[in-house]
Amino acid sequence: MAKKRRKLNKDYEKKIYSSKKNVELVLAKIYDIDDEDIQKEYMEAFNRVVYLFDILKEDYERQGFTENSEELLTNYENAFNVFESEFEI
């Protein structure tokens, strides 16, 4: 049986790329924090955002653009926005 091709979406790929850059930027800022306790607090709070981004990226790489893709992106964006509103970075 032939393997089903995954459906691609250029706009979605751009959003994933932009999200990746945002995650990398925030992680860099967190790593620049000198106080270890504060750095640990920020990292613990940001781990959920990183986790949701990883799920988003892996799902797209494995399955392509599906019905679930927009929901994964929304979950990531909501978590990122909550982090930004609770932590000044």
C-alpha positions as a Markdown table, in Angstrom:
| # | Residue | x | y | z |
|---|---|---|---|---|
| 1 | Met | 0.0 | 0.0 | 0.0 |
| 2 | Ala | 1.4 | 3.4 | -1.0 |
| 3 | Lys | 2.2 | 5.9 | 1.7 |
| 4 | Lys | -0.2 | 8.8 | 1.8 |
| 5 | Arg | 1.4 | 12.1 | 1.0 |
| 6 | Arg | 1.2 | 14.8 | 3.6 |
| 7 | Lys | -0.7 | 18.0 | 2.7 |
| 8 | Leu | 1.5 | 21.1 | 2.9 |
| 9 | Asn | 0.5 | 24.7 | 3.6 |
| 10 | Lys | 2.9 | 27.6 | 3.0 |
| 11 | Asp | 1.2 | 30.0 | 5.3 |
| 12 | Tyr | 1.2 | 27.5 | 8.1 |
| 13 | Glu | 4.9 | 26.8 | 7.5 |
| 14 | Lys | 5.6 | 30.5 | 7.8 |
| 15 | Lys | 3.7 | 30.6 | 11.1 |
| 16 | Ile | 5.7 | 27.6 | 12.4 |
| 17 | Tyr | 9.0 | 29.3 | 11.3 |
| 18 | Ser | 7.9 | 32.6 | 13.0 |
| 19 | Ser | 6.9 | 30.6 | 16.1 |
| 20 | Lys | 10.3 | 28.9 | 16.2 |
| 21 | Lys | 12.1 | 32.2 | 16.1 |
| 22 | Asn | 9.9 | 33.6 | 18.9 |
| 23 | Val | 10.7 | 30.5 | 21.1 |
| 24 | Glu | 14.4 | 30.8 | 20.3 |
| 25 | Leu | 14.4 | 34.5 | 21.2 |
| 26 | Val | 12.6 | 34.1 | 24.5 |
| 27 | Leu | 14.9 | 31.1 | 25.4 |
| 28 | Ala | 17.9 | 33.3 | 24.7 |
| 29 | Lys | 16.6 | 36.1 | 26.9 |
| 30 | Ile | 15.9 | 33.5 | 29.7 |
| 31 | Tyr | 19.4 | 32.1 | 29.5 |
| 32 | Asp | 20.7 | 35.7 | 29.8 |
| 33 | Ile | 19.1 | 36.2 | 33.2 |
| 34 | Asp | 21.9 | 36.2 | 35.8 |
| 35 | Asp | 19.8 | 35.3 | 38.9 |
| 36 | Glu | 19.5 | 31.5 | 38.8 |
| 37 | Asp | 16.2 | 31.4 | 40.8 |
| 38 | Ile | 14.5 | 33.9 | 38.5 |
| 39 | Gln | 15.9 | 32.0 | 35.4 |
| 40 | Lys | 14.6 | 28.7 | 36.8 |
| 41 | Glu | 11.2 | 30.3 | 37.4 |
| 42 | Tyr | 11.0 | 31.7 | 33.8 |
| 43 | Met | 12.2 | 28.4 | 32.3 |
| 44 | Glu | 9.6 | 26.4 | 34.2 |
| 45 | Ala | 6.9 | 28.7 | 33.0 |
| 46 | Phe | 8.1 | 28.7 | 29.4 |
| 47 | Asn | 8.5 | 24.9 | 29.2 |
| 48 | Arg | 4.8 | 24.6 | 28.4 |
| 49 | Val | 5.2 | 26.9 | 25.5 |
| 50 | Val | 8.2 | 25.0 | 24.2 |
| 51 | Tyr | 6.3 | 21.7 | 24.7 |
| 52 | Leu | 3.3 | 22.9 | 22.6 |
| 53 | Phe | 5.6 | 24.3 | 19.9 |
| 54 | Asp | 7.4 | 20.9 | 19.7 |
| 55 | Ile | 4.0 | 19.1 | 19.3 |
| 56 | Leu | 3.0 | 21.6 | 16.6 |
| 57 | Lys | 6.2 | 21.3 | 14.6 |
| 58 | Glu | 6.4 | 17.5 | 14.9 |
| 59 | Asp | 2.7 | 17.0 | 13.9 |
| 60 | Tyr | 3.3 | 19.1 | 10.8 |
| 61 | Glu | 6.5 | 17.3 | 9.9 |
| 62 | Arg | 4.8 | 13.9 | 10.3 |
| 63 | Gln | 1.3 | 14.5 | 9.0 |
| 64 | Gly | 1.3 | 17.8 | 7.2 |
| 65 | Phe | -1.5 | 20.2 | 7.4 |
| 66 | Thr | -4.6 | 18.5 | 8.9 |
| 67 | Glu | -7.8 | 19.4 | 10.7 |
| 68 | Asn | -5.9 | 19.4 | 14.0 |
| 69 | Ser | -3.2 | 21.8 | 12.8 |
| 70 | Glu | -5.0 | 25.1 | 13.5 |
| 71 | Glu | -6.0 | 23.9 | 17.0 |
| 72 | Leu | -2.3 | 23.0 | 17.7 |
| 73 | Leu | -1.3 | 26.5 | 16.5 |
| 74 | Thr | -4.0 | 28.2 | 18.6 |
| 75 | Asn | -2.9 | 26.2 | 21.7 |
| 76 | Tyr | 0.7 | 27.3 | 21.2 |
| 77 | Glu | -0.2 | 30.9 | 20.6 |
| 78 | Asn | -2.5 | 31.1 | 23.6 |
| 79 | Ala | 0.3 | 29.6 | 25.9 |
| 80 | Phe | 2.8 | 32.0 | 24.4 |
| 81 | Asn | 0.5 | 35.0 | 25.1 |
| 82 | Val | -0.2 | 33.9 | 28.6 |
| 83 | Phe | 3.5 | 33.6 | 29.3 |
| 84 | Glu | 4.1 | 37.1 | 27.8 |
| 85 | Ser | 1.4 | 38.6 | 30.0 |
| 86 | Glu | 2.6 | 37.0 | 33.2 |
| 87 | Phe | 6.4 | 37.4 | 32.7 |
| 88 | Glu | 8.2 | 40.5 | 31.6 |
| 89 | Ile | 10.9 | 39.5 | 29.2 |
